[in-house]
Each structure stands twice: as C-alpha cells, then as structure tokens.
Amino acid sequence: MPHTFVIFGASGDLTSRKLIPALYNLRRKGRLPEQTRIVGFSRTAYSHEDWRKELAETTAKFTGDNFDGELWEAFSQQIFYQPGDIGVADDFAKLKAFLEEIEGGGDATRVYYLSTAPRFYEPAIQQLGAAGLACETCDCKRRVVIEKPFGTDLATAKALNESVHQHFAEHQVYRIDHYLGKETVQNLLVLRFANSIFEPVWNRNYIDHVQITVAEEVEVGKRAGYYDNAGVMRDMVQNHLLQLLMITAMEAPVKYAADPVRDEKVKVLQAIKPMSAEDIRRDTFRGQYRGYTRHDGVEATSRTATFAALKLCVHNWRWQGVPFYLRSGKAMSCRTTQIVIQFRQPPHMLFADGPRTAADSNRLVIQVQPAEGIQLHFETKVPDEGMKIRQTDLDFNYRREFRGKGMPEAYERLLLDALEGDASLFARADEAEAAWAIIDPILESWRAGDKPTLFMYDPGFWGPEECTEWMHGQGREWFDSCPVLK
Ligand code: BG6
C-alpha cells in the first residue's frame, strides 16, 4: 500500500530540522514503506524543485556524515510541494486533487502532519474534514499527527479534542511528544517489563523518592516570543516530564499495544490529585534565570518561569507516600535528562561509615540523554581501610555497549510508527486532558498570587539556591550531576 506523508507548515523550522532528516534517515536505513511520497503544504510559493533544493541543503546540514548525495537525489523525487493557505477551502480542494494525482487514483495511507503554529491546528483539522480528506475506508487509512503543545490548558485541550473528533476518530489521531521517541525512554519500558529483578523493588517498600530532571544549558534564544507565553510548565512539564513520570510509575500493561499501554499511563495521571492552593505553595517552586527579560519578545516585567520544581504524589498501592520530584529549567548547569530512583536506607546500620542518609543509599540513575545509559549506585568496602565504605556504581552506557550503532533521532521512530499505524508512543485524548488537569491549578495559582515566590537564578547552575534548600528541608538532596560523555 503506498503512503503519503503530508506536512502542513512545510516551510517551518521543524520540517527542515527534524521531519525531513528523519524521513531521509528512514529511507537510508531501508525502513520507509515502499512508495512513500512526501507532500509539503504551506503558503510559501515554492515549486517542487525549489523545495527539494532547499531541503537538500538543510538535510545535508542536519544529517551530517549520513548524507549521501546520490541517495538524496533518488529520495527527493518522491518529495512534492503544494502551496496553500490553511484558511482557504479551495486550497484544500487543490491539495486533494494533487494527492489523488500523485497517488494515481489508487488507495493510499495518508498521514497529515500538523507542524504549523498551534493556532492553525483547529482550522487545519476543519479544512481536512470539510474537504473529505479525513474519512477512511478499510483499505485506505487517514491519520493526523498533532505537534505539541496540545492546547494551552485543560479547556483548550478539550476544545481541540472535540474539534479533532468531529472529523477524525481517536484511532486516527497521533498526539506527538518527541520524548517518547527517545530510545532511552522506550528502554525504560524494557528495563521495567523485560527484566524480573527490578519489579520487586519498584515500589513504596524500597523506594524513598523519584527525581525526574530535564535540565537544559541553553537559554530561550530566538523562541523567546513563544516561550514567554508558554513558560517551563507548558513547554516541558505538562508533556515531556509527565510522560517520563507515567512511564516510570505505570503498571505493566497486559500487552505492548497502543491502548493497553496508554490505559496504564492514564491511570498514573488519574492517581495524582490536583493540588490545592496550600499544596502549590508548599510543593511547587518556580524560578527565572537572570537576564531572561533582555531577550527580544520578552516583556521587561515578565514573570514567566524558566525553571520549575514540583513534588507530586501518586496515590495508589504502589506509590503511596513516595514523592515524585519533577524539575526542569533553561540556562542550567548542563544538558541532562535523568530519572533517579532513590532507594531507602538499609533498615539497620552495621557500619559507622554509612550509608547515613537517603542520598547515600542505593540509587538507580536512568540517563535519558545525552550520556544515554543506566547506573546503579551502591556501597562498597574500600580495600585495606578497615570498614571504610564508598559509593561505587555499575554502569551501562549505550554508546559503549552498542558501538557503531548511533542513537537515532526521536522523530525517526515516531514518524515510522505513524506511517505504520502504531500509536503506542503517542498521547491519547484522555491522557492529554489528564495532564492538563494536573498542571492547570498550578498555573492558575502562580498567575493569581505571589506564592510561591518567583526566585531568580544565575545561568549555569542548578536553578535557584532556594530550591536546593527546599529539598534539604525535606531531608533529601537533588542529584545534581552532569553526565560524563565518554
Ligand atoms: C521542546 C521544547 O519540546 O523540547 C524546547 O519546546 C526544548 O523548549 C526541547 O528545548 C527539548 O528537547 P530535547 O529533545 O533537546 O531534550
């Protein structure tokens, strides 16, 4: 069955930086379904050739050593461009005619990828529906991939879901979160559910708390205009961090398929009670890096948080009483995404030397990026020094273990899954809404009041010092560690 991948917002940055390089890499690896055509749709008046030429340059830049001119030449013959405006119904009629023409009038699976500014998601869906581009038959599939952010709060996410469902059934809808495309995030499922040694200790009996950190060294840069409206909660926490939390905390699904996996993920969100004003004052933390307001597009008086930390509790049998600390920020010490499973102290101390605090106790560190791997920290006797004890680790590193096998870009896996109809790594409607239901009260409370204070922090550290103290106040310590890239 031929496939057609239609990109709305084709002249945008995401298309050239991520989508086309990912499709090219899939083709290079021989994974793209036979007869996959790519059609770009946006207002810029390109010809097919203009667009191909521009994409040749950007793809060469973003795929580096993997770019092969000859292969690109062959691949680019399947790339087409159809100019059009999302606001103009006639342009959708033209798009339809063009798709039918290149598909030769036969059946084809189509994936419509909304890579536009979020305000165009709804009009694009309506136009696709009105033009008859959404309905599918059993031979002929129609799917829509929707980029983040999916709404800006619960009400807008619900409205968007309703609008989408007027034309697309839920099984046709793929809400993308590129964190789920990362190898190490999928490996967390494997770590938990393809091994038997972790499950018995993966619960409140053995785990003191969990830390999920997504730190970025970069500042907001050119995206300041967008970012100042979004802030770290909408940009990172509502989606990427909650996804990591769900995968860390979920129960084993009955099988690895889209609905069983997503059923278990949603249950985790449902077990997190929306926070009260008091919880928010006590258990959330926000910061802004010094110099943020000098970026073009940011108001001088902006109170947008570029750093957030929160303590969430998952109220179920497995996790009752185990806090999940989530934290994310721009302009931090280094780029690192890590999940730290901090185990409890041994119940009875035999050795004067430790472990004396929870922070000295066993720890499983899942390095999501950039030093992809896993470390298990444990106490070891220092040789020839009495009963002196030191923390050592068992270290699994992806690049060392799978030498010669590069880590693919997250989009490769996700685009292939969308083409093949596997929605396991995409968010379902109820999941997107449940995530907003957790975030909304926090944003609302932050907007309305001054509590918690917006703390300033210097770029290049781990966020506001007060956040370190906040953690100490709970008898715990952030695992502030930059990955060692070997
Ligand atoms: C995006 C956010 O979704 O994720 C960006 O909008 C952020 O602000 C990016 O920089 C981080 O992605 P990654 O894959 O580099 O961790």
Residues whose N, C-alpha, C, O or C-beta is under 5 A from the ligand:
A	BS01	BG6	D235
